[in-house]
Amino acid sequence: MAQKTVAATERSEAIHKAEEHENNRTALLIAIFAMFLAISSMHSSGTGRELLDANVHSSRSTSLYETKDLRQTVNELAVDQYEVLLTMNRKDLTPADKALIETHIRKAQDNIRALEGASTSSPSHLESASITSSSHEEEAQEDGAGKSKKDLAGEAKMWEEKRNHAEAQLPSFEFADALFEITIVLLSASVILKSVKTQYFAVGLGVIAIVLMLNGFFTWFHLPFG
């Protein structure tokens, strides 16, 4: 009888130790996946901010480029109109009128050259007979007023590439976050249910989440959703 009691006690202790070992292993897994969740969540929020920032800068650079392109078109039309006026009415114009028209033409041509490539040009140099003084003040207030169209086009392309890269990264991080959270919940549930299958399933989801998190960093493939 005493031997049976000792054997039962030993079996009970062995089972208790096995359960304790299993619980410790599950706790370690939860801690590991919680760490991965923290890393993925941090980069997910950072990528979201990067996407928003790139969108804003891309839209702004594109808007400034289109504004300068419109101003260049206005100045080109002004040059054409003044040249036609000068040609058609050369005989009727006084020397003072001719000099004034030629001055307007030169100023409009200077504007065109500045808008096309002189990124170091100051907005105060952009004078035109076809652009009023109020438009000069508006241009001087713009942060990109001293940049050429080429500079703005390059900036817009750069920010668009950053935006596209962030758009490719973000879904992987977001789905990784969700799978890490599900993994942690299932691992916790496996302790209560004493279910090894649930634990294995949770670890499988965690591995998928790790792959998605790494894909967020390196963009090996693009998700067809998200």
Backbone as numpy.savetxt, mean C-alpha at the origin, in Angstrom:
# Nx Ny Nz CAx CAy CAz Cx Cy Cz
-4.35 -59.01 47.23 -5.19 -57.79 47.23 -4.32 -56.54 47.23
-3.27 -56.59 48.05 -2.36 -55.44 48.13 -1.66 -55.23 46.80
-1.32 -56.35 46.11 -0.65 -56.23 44.82 -1.55 -55.59 43.78
-2.85 -55.95 43.81 -3.80 -55.34 42.87 -3.94 -53.85 43.13
-3.96 -53.49 44.41 -4.07 -52.06 44.76 -2.86 -51.29 44.27
-1.67 -51.87 44.45 -0.44 -51.22 43.99 -0.43 -51.09 42.47
-0.88 -52.15 41.78 -0.90 -52.13 40.32 -1.88 -51.07 39.81
-3.03 -51.00 40.48 -4.03 -50.00 40.08 -3.50 -48.59 40.31
-2.78 -48.42 41.42 -2.20 -47.10 41.73 -1.14 -46.72 40.70
-0.34 -47.71 40.32 0.70 -47.45 39.31 0.09 -47.09 37.96
-0.99 -47.84 37.60 -1.67 -47.53 36.33 -2.27 -46.14 36.38
-2.86 -45.80 37.52 -3.46 -44.47 37.66 -2.41 -43.37 37.55
-1.27 -43.61 38.18 -0.19 -42.62 38.10 0.35 -42.50 36.68
0.46 -43.66 36.00 0.95 -43.65 34.61 0.00 -42.87 33.70
-1.31 -43.11 33.91 -2.31 -42.40 33.10 -2.25 -40.91 33.39
-2.10 -40.59 34.69 -2.03 -39.18 35.08 -0.81 -38.50 34.47
0.32 -39.19 34.48 1.54 -38.64 33.90 1.40 -38.46 32.38
0.74 -39.46 31.74 0.53 -39.37 30.29 -0.35 -38.18 29.94
-1.42 -38.00 30.75 -2.31 -36.87 30.52 -1.60 -35.54 30.76
-0.79 -35.54 31.82 -0.04 -34.32 32.13 0.94 -33.99 31.00
1.59 -35.03 30.49 2.53 -34.83 29.38 1.79 -34.31 28.14
0.62 -34.89 27.88 -0.17 -34.47 26.74 -0.64 -33.03 26.89
-1.05 -32.68 28.11 -1.49 -31.30 28.36 -0.34 -30.31 28.21
0.84 -30.71 28.68 2.01 -29.84 28.54 2.37 -29.63 27.07
2.27 -30.71 26.32 2.56 -30.61 24.88 1.54 -29.70 24.19
0.27 -29.85 24.57 -0.76 -28.99 23.99 -0.55 -27.54 24.38
-0.18 -27.31 25.64 0.08 -25.94 26.09 1.24 -25.32 25.33
2.27 -26.13 25.05 3.43 -25.65 24.28 3.00 -25.29 22.85
2.17 -26.15 22.26 1.68 -25.87 20.91 0.85 -24.59 20.88
0.01 -24.41 21.90 -0.80 -23.19 21.98 0.10 -21.97 22.06
1.15 -22.06 22.88 2.07 -20.93 23.02 2.78 -20.63 21.70
3.19 -21.68 20.99 3.88 -21.49 19.71 2.96 -20.81 18.69
1.74 -21.34 18.58 0.81 -20.76 17.60 0.35 -19.36 18.02
0.29 -19.10 19.31 -0.04 -17.75 19.78 1.07 -16.77 19.39
2.31 -17.24 19.44 3.44 -16.40 19.02 3.34 -16.09 17.52
3.03 -17.13 16.74 2.87 -16.92 15.30 1.70 -15.97 15.00
0.63 -16.11 15.79 -0.52 -15.22 15.62 -0.12 -13.77 15.87
0.68 -13.54 16.90 1.12 -12.17 17.21 1.96 -11.60 16.07
2.86 -12.43 15.53 3.70 -11.97 14.41 2.85 -11.67 13.19
1.94 -12.59 12.86 1.09 -12.40 11.68 0.17 -11.19 11.83
-0.41 -11.01 13.04 -1.31 -9.89 13.26 -0.58 -8.56 13.14
0.65 -8.51 13.65 1.43 -7.28 13.57 1.69 -6.90 12.12
2.09 -7.88 11.32 2.37 -7.60 9.91 1.08 -7.38 9.12
0.00 -8.00 9.55 -1.28 -7.77 8.88 -1.73 -6.32 9.02
-1.64 -5.80 10.25 -2.03 -4.41 10.47 -1.06 -3.45 9.78
0.24 -3.80 9.80 1.23 -2.96 9.12 1.02 -2.93 7.62
0.69 -4.08 7.05 0.43 -4.14 5.60 -0.82 -3.36 5.24
-1.82 -3.42 6.12 -3.04 -2.64 5.88 -2.76 -1.14 5.86
-1.94 -0.69 6.80 -1.57 0.74 6.81 -0.74 1.09 5.57
0.15 0.20 5.18 0.96 0.45 3.99 0.09 0.54 2.74
-0.93 -0.32 2.66 -1.84 -0.30 1.52 -2.60 1.02 1.46
-3.10 1.47 2.61 -3.84 2.73 2.66 -2.93 3.90 2.29
-1.72 3.90 2.83 -0.76 4.98 2.56 -0.39 5.02 1.08
-0.16 3.84 0.50 0.20 3.78 -0.92 -0.96 4.25 -1.80
-2.18 3.92 -1.39 -3.36 4.38 -2.15 -3.44 5.90 -2.16
-3.24 6.49 -0.99 -3.33 7.95 -0.86 -2.26 8.62 -1.72
-1.00 8.17 -1.59 0.10 8.79 -2.32 -0.03 8.57 -3.83
-0.48 7.38 -4.22 -0.66 7.11 -5.65 -1.73 8.02 -6.25
-2.84 8.17 -5.54 -3.92 9.04 -6.02 -3.45 10.50 -6.09
-2.69 10.92 -5.08 -2.22 12.30 -5.04 -1.25 12.59 -6.19
-0.29 11.68 -6.41 0.68 11.88 -7.49 0.00 11.87 -8.85
-0.97 10.98 -9.02 -1.71 10.93 -10.28 -2.50 12.21 -10.49
-3.13 12.70 -9.41 -3.91 13.94 -9.52 -3.01 15.12 -9.89
-1.83 15.22 -9.25 -0.91 16.31 -9.57 -0.41 16.20 -11.01
-0.15 14.98 -11.44 0.30 14.79 -12.83 -0.78 15.26 -13.81
-2.02 14.86 -13.55 -3.10 15.25 -14.45 -3.31 16.76 -14.44
-3.13 17.39 -13.26 -3.26 18.84 -13.16 -2.19 19.53 -14.01
-0.95 19.06 -13.88 0.14 19.67 -14.67 -0.06 19.40 -16.16
-0.56 18.22 -16.50 -0.81 17.92 -17.90 -1.86 18.86 -18.48
-2.90 19.14 -17.68 -3.94 20.07 -18.12 -3.37 21.47 -18.30
-2.51 21.90 -17.36 -1.91 23.24 -17.47 -1.00 23.33 -18.68
-0.30 22.23 -18.95 0.56 22.24 -20.13 -0.27 22.37 -21.40
-1.40 21.66 -21.44 -2.30 21.75 -22.61 -2.84 23.17 -22.77
-3.22 23.80 -21.63 -3.73 25.17 -21.68 -2.66 26.12 -22.23
-1.42 25.95 -21.78 -0.33 26.81 -22.26 -0.02 26.56 -23.74
-0.09 25.32 -24.16 0.14 25.02 -25.58 -0.93 25.65 -26.46
-2.19 25.58 -25.98 -3.27 26.23 -26.73 -3.08 27.75 -26.76
-2.60 28.30 -25.64 -2.37 29.74 -25.58 -1.30 30.16 -26.58
-0.22 29.37 -26.68 0.84 29.67 -27.64 0.29 29.65 -29.06
-0.51 28.62 -29.37 -1.10 28.52 -30.71 -1.99 29.72 -31.01
-2.81 30.10 -30.05 -3.73 31.22 -30.26 -2.97 32.54 -30.46
-1.96 32.77 -29.65 -1.18 34.00 -29.79 -0.41 34.04 -31.11
0.10 32.88 -31.53 0.83 32.84 -32.80 -0.10 33.10 -33.97
-1.31 32.52 -33.90 -2.30 32.79 -34.96 -2.68 34.26 -34.97
-2.89 34.83 -33.77 -3.24 36.25 -33.66 -2.12 37.12 -34.22
-0.90 36.76 -33.91 0.23 37.54 -34.39 0.38 37.44 -35.90
0.12 36.26 -36.45 0.27 36.05 -37.90 -0.85 36.74 -38.68
-2.08 36.60 -38.20 -3.23 37.10 -38.93 -3.34 38.63 -38.86
-2.85 39.22 -37.77 -3.04 40.66 -37.58 -1.72 41.43 -37.49
-0.69 40.88 -38.07 0.63 41.51 -37.94 0.63 42.95 -38.47
-0.06 43.17 -39.57 -0.05 44.51 -40.17 -0.84 45.51 -39.33
-1.87 45.03 -38.65 -2.74 45.94 -37.90 -2.24 46.19 -36.48
-1.33 45.39 -36.02 -0.87 45.53 -34.63 0.22 46.59 -34.52
0.17 47.30 -33.43 1.23 48.28 -33.16 2.46 47.54 -32.63
3.65 48.15 -32.68 4.85 47.51 -32.13 4.67 47.11 -30.66
3.96 47.92 -29.90 3.74 47.60 -28.48 2.88 46.35 -28.34
1.83 46.24 -29.19 0.96 45.06 -29.14 1.73 43.80 -29.52
2.58 43.93 -30.57 3.38 42.79 -31.01 4.33 42.34 -29.89
4.94 43.31 -29.25 5.88 42.98 -28.17 5.15 42.29 -27.01
3.93 42.77 -26.72 3.15 42.17 -25.63 2.77 40.73 -25.95
2.33 40.48 -27.18 1.95 39.12 -27.59 3.16 38.19 -27.56
4.30 38.68 -28.06 5.52 37.86 -28.05 5.96 37.54 -26.62
5.74 38.51 -25.72 6.07 38.26 -24.31 5.19 37.16 -23.74
3.89 37.19 -24.05 2.97 36.15 -23.61 3.37 34.79 -24.16
3.77 34.78 -25.43 4.19 33.52 -26.04 5.42 32.94 -25.32
6.40 33.79 -25.04 7.61 33.33 -24.36 7.29 32.79 -22.97
6.40 33.49 -22.25 6.04 33.04 -20.91 5.32 31.69 -20.95
4.41 31.53 -21.91 3.70 30.26 -22.04 4.66 29.14 -22.41
5.62 29.42 -23.28 6.63 28.42 -23.65 7.51 28.06 -22.46
7.84 29.07 -21.63 8.61 28.80 -20.41 7.83 27.88 -19.48
6.52 28.13 -19.38 5.67 27.28 -18.55 5.69 25.84 -19.04
5.59 25.67 -20.34 5.57 24.32 -20.92 6.86 23.58 -20.61
7.99 24.27 -20.79 9.28 23.64 -20.50 9.40 23.28 -19.03
8.93 24.18 -18.15 9.01 23.93 -16.70 8.14 22.74 -16.30
6.93 22.67 -16.86 6.02 21.57 -16.54 6.53 20.24 -17.05
7.23 20.25 -18.19 7.70 19.01 -18.79 8.90 18.42 -18.06
9.85 19.29 -17.63 11.05 18.67 -17.10 11.82 19.42 -16.06
11.62 20.68 -15.88 12.44 21.46 -14.94 11.91 21.29 -13.54
12.27 20.15 -12.89 11.75 19.86 -11.56 12.27 20.82 -10.51
13.35 21.52 -10.85 13.89 22.48 -9.88 13.27 23.85 -10.02
12.40 24.01 -11.03 11.79 25.31 -11.26 10.85 25.65 -10.12
10.84 26.90 -9.77 9.94 27.37 -8.72 8.59 27.69 -9.32
7.49 27.44 -8.58 6.16 27.76 -9.10 6.01 29.23 -9.44
6.78 30.09 -8.79 6.66 31.52 -9.07 7.13 31.87 -10.47
7.92 30.96 -11.11 8.39 31.20 -12.47 7.38 30.79 -13.51
6.36 30.07 -13.06 5.36 29.58 -14.02 4.30 30.64 -14.24
4.60 31.57 -15.12 3.65 32.63 -15.43 3.11 32.40 -16.82
1.87 32.71 -17.00 1.27 32.53 -18.32 0.13 33.50 -18.50
-0.03 33.94 -19.79 -1.15 34.82 -20.07 -2.46 34.09 -19.94
-2.43 32.75 -20.05 -3.66 31.98 -20.00 -3.97 31.49 -18.61
-3.08 31.74 -17.64 -3.29 31.29 -16.26 -3.34 32.51 -15.37
-4.34 32.64 -14.58 -4.52 33.83 -13.77 -3.64 33.78 -12.53
-3.56 34.93 -11.83 -2.73 35.01 -10.64 -3.25 34.11 -9.53
-4.56 33.86 -9.47 -5.10 32.98 -8.44 -4.64 31.55 -8.64
-4.49 31.14 -9.91 -4.01 29.78 -10.18 -2.55 29.63 -9.78
-1.77 30.72 -9.87 -0.38 30.69 -9.40 -0.33 30.43 -7.91
-1.19 31.08 -7.15 -1.22 30.90 -5.71 -1.61 29.47 -5.35
-2.56 28.94 -6.11 -2.99 27.56 -5.85 -1.85 26.60 -6.12
-1.11 26.82 -7.20 0.00 25.94 -7.55 1.11 26.01 -6.51
1.37 27.22 -6.01 2.44 27.40 -5.02 2.13 26.67 -3.73
0.83 26.41 -3.46 0.44 25.75 -2.23 0.55 24.24 -2.34
0.70 23.72 -3.53 0.77 22.28 -3.72 2.17 21.79 -3.38
2.23 20.62 -2.69 3.53 20.06 -2.31 4.32 19.64 -3.55
3.63 19.22 -4.59 4.33 18.74 -5.78 4.45 19.78 -6.86
4.26 21.05 -6.51 4.27 22.10 -7.53 5.63 22.24 -8.19
6.72 21.95 -7.49 8.05 22.11 -8.05 8.55 20.87 -8.77
7.70 19.85 -8.94 8.10 18.61 -9.58 7.59 18.58 -11.02
8.41 17.96 -11.87 8.02 17.86 -13.27 6.99 16.74 -13.45
6.39 16.70 -14.63 5.46 15.63 -14.94 6.14 14.28 -14.88
7.40 14.24 -15.36 8.14 12.99 -15.34 8.35 12.49 -13.91
8.68 13.42 -13.00 8.86 13.05 -11.59 7.57 12.51 -11.00
6.47 13.19 -11.28 5.18 12.78 -10.72 4.73 11.44 -11.30
4.99 11.23 -12.59 4.64 9.94 -13.20 5.44 8.81 -12.55
6.73 9.08 -12.29 7.56 8.08 -11.63 7.09 7.78 -10.21
6.70 8.83 -9.48 6.19 8.65 -8.12 4.89 7.85 -8.14
4.00 8.18 -9.05 2.72 7.48 -9.13 2.94 5.99 -9.41
3.89 5.69 -10.30 4.18 4.29 -10.62 4.77 3.56 -9.41
5.66 4.24 -8.69 6.28 3.63 -7.51 5.24 3.29 -6.45
4.35 4.26 -6.16 3.33 4.02 -5.14 2.32 2.97 -5.60
2.07 2.91 -6.91 1.15 1.89 -7.42 1.75 0.50 -7.25
3.06 0.37 -7.46 3.72 -0.92 -7.26 3.68 -1.32 -5.78
3.89 -0.35 -4.88 3.80 -0.64 -3.45 2.38 -1.06 -3.07
1.41 -0.39 -3.66 0.02 -0.74 -3.36 -0.30 -2.15 -3.84
0.14 -2.50 -5.04 -0.12 -3.83 -5.58 0.56 -4.91 -4.73
1.78 -4.59 -4.26 2.49 -5.56 -3.42 1.76 -5.77 -2.10
1.29 -4.68 -1.49 0.54 -4.79 -0.24 -0.78 -5.52 -0.44
-1.42 -5.29 -1.57 -2.68 -5.99 -1.88 -2.45 -7.49 -2.01
-1.27 -7.87 -2.54 -0.96 -9.29 -2.68 -0.62 -9.92 -1.32
-0.04 -9.15 -0.41 0.36 -9.67 0.90 -0.81 -9.80 1.87
-1.68 -8.80 1.89 -2.67 -8.68 2.94 -3.59 -9.89 3.10
-4.16 -10.47 2.01 -5.05 -11.62 2.19 -4.36 -12.80 2.89
-3.10 -13.05 2.57 -2.39 -14.16 3.21 -2.28 -13.93 4.71
-1.92 -12.72 5.12 -1.82 -12.42 6.54 -3.18 -12.53 7.23
-4.23 -12.04 6.58 -5.56 -12.06 7.20 -6.06 -13.49 7.39
-5.90 -14.34 6.37 -6.34 -15.72 6.51 -5.45 -16.49 7.50
-4.16 -16.15 7.54 -3.28 -16.77 8.52 -3.73 -16.41 9.94
-4.10 -15.15 10.16 -4.60 -14.72 11.48 -5.81 -15.56 11.90
-6.76 -15.71 10.96 -7.98 -16.46 11.27 -7.68 -17.92 11.59
-6.80 -18.54 10.80 -6.47 -19.95 11.03 -5.69 -20.15 12.32
-4.82 -19.22 12.66 -4.10 -19.31 13.93 -5.07 -19.25 15.11
-6.05 -18.36 15.03 -7.04 -18.25 16.10 -7.86 -19.53 16.23
-8.28 -20.09 15.08 -9.03 -21.34 15.11 -8.18 -22.47 15.68
-6.90 -22.49 15.29 -5.98 -23.51 15.79 -5.88 -23.47 17.31
-5.74 -22.27 17.86 -5.61 -22.12 19.32 -6.89 -22.57 20.02
-8.04 -22.22 19.45 -9.32 -22.64 20.05 -9.46 -24.16 20.03
-9.12 -24.78 18.90 -9.25 -26.24 18.79 -8.27 -26.97 19.71
-7.06 -26.43 19.85 -6.10 -27.05 20.76 -6.60 -26.98 22.20
-7.19 -25.85 22.55 -7.76 -25.72 23.90 -8.91 -26.71 24.09
-9.73 -26.85 23.03 -10.86 -27.78 23.11 -10.39 -29.23 23.20
-9.27 -29.56 22.57 -8.78 -30.94 22.58 -8.37 -31.38 23.98
-7.97 -30.41 24.82 -7.63 -30.74 26.21 -8.88 -31.13 26.98
-9.95 -30.36 26.76 -11.21 -30.64 27.46 -11.83 -31.94 26.95
-11.80 -32.13 25.64 -12.42 -33.31 25.04 -11.53 -34.54 25.11
-10.25 -34.32 25.45 -9.26 -35.41 25.45 -9.27 -36.12 24.10
-9.27 -35.31 23.04 -9.36 -35.83 21.68 -8.05 -35.60 20.94
-7.36 -36.68 20.62 -6.11 -36.58 19.87 -6.38 -36.15 18.42
-7.49 -36.62 17.86 -7.84 -36.25 16.49 -8.05 -34.74 16.36
-8.73 -34.17 17.35 -8.94 -32.71 17.33 -7.61 -31.98 17.39
-6.70 -32.50 18.19 -5.37 -31.88 18.30 -4.62 -31.96 16.97
-4.66 -33.13 16.33 -3.98 -33.27 15.04 -4.59 -32.36 13.98
-5.91 -32.28 14.00 -6.59 -31.41 13.03 -6.19 -29.95 13.25
-6.11 -29.57 14.53 -5.72 -28.19 14.87 -4.29 -27.91 14.40
-3.40 -28.88 14.63 -2.01 -28.70 14.20 -1.94 -28.59 12.67
-2.77 -29.36 11.97 -2.81 -29.26 10.50 -3.22 -27.88 10.03
-4.24 -27.31 10.68 -4.65 -25.94 10.35 -3.54 -24.95 10.68
-2.83 -25.19 11.79 -1.73 -24.31 12.16 -0.61 -24.31 11.15
-0.32 -25.49 10.60 0.72 -25.58 9.56 0.31 -24.79 8.32
-0.97 -24.92 7.92 -1.47 -24.15 6.78 -1.35 -22.66 7.06
-1.67 -22.27 8.30 -1.57 -20.85 8.68 -0.13 -20.36 8.59
0.83 -21.20 8.98 2.24 -20.83 8.89 2.64 -20.61 7.43
2.17 -21.50 6.56 2.46 -21.35 5.11 1.89 -20.04 4.58
0.65 -19.73 4.99 0.03 -18.48 4.53 0.78 -17.27 5.07
1.22 -17.34 6.33 1.97 -16.23 6.90 3.28 -16.01 6.13
3.98 -17.09 5.83 5.23 -16.98 5.06 4.96 -16.46 3.65
3.82 -16.86 3.09 3.45 -16.34 1.77 3.17 -14.84 1.83
2.68 -14.39 2.98 2.50 -12.95 3.15 3.82 -12.19 3.08
4.87 -12.81 3.59 6.19 -12.16 3.54 6.82 -12.24 2.15
6.73 -13.41 1.52 7.49 -13.65 0.30 6.64 -13.69 -0.97
5.30 -13.71 -0.81 4.34 -13.75 -1.94 4.75 -14.78 -3.00
4.87 -16.04 -2.55 5.17 -17.12 -3.49 4.02 -17.34 -4.46
2.80 -17.14 -3.99 1.61 -17.34 -4.84 0.54 -16.34 -4.41
-0.38 -16.08 -5.32 -1.48 -15.14 -5.05 -2.75 -15.93 -4.74
-3.42 -15.55 -3.67 -4.66 -16.22 -3.32 -5.76 -15.84 -4.31
-6.58 -16.82 -4.72 -7.65 -16.50 -5.68 -8.85 -15.83 -5.04
-8.76 -15.58 -3.75 -9.84 -14.93 -3.02 -9.25 -13.96 -2.02
-10.10 -13.13 -1.43 -9.62 -12.19 -0.42 -9.31 -10.83 -0.99
